Amino acid sequence: MFTKFLLALILPGLLVVFFSRVTYNRVLALFLAVALIAASAYKGYTDTLWLIIVDALSLTVGFWYATQIKRKMNKIENLS
């Protein structure tokens, strides 16, 4: 059970950051990550409310971090 919580804390946020770098769109990246989590919940891998809350927290942090990366990249582009 501890492993599920640890992975739920890390992986959704990493997925948002990864998808935002691949698709160049933070909102689409968030949608894709939520779709993957919904599919895993449908299959029965997400079985408690606390696991869903931790997933949502990780998605939020990942979206925030992707936004920070985009702002930093825009600053670098404007300086050039």
Secondary structure, 3 states (H helix, E strand, C coil): CHHHHHHHHHHHHHHHHHHHHHHCCHHHHHHHHHHHHHHHHHHCCCCCHHHHHHHHHHHHHHHHHHHHHHHHHHHHHHHC
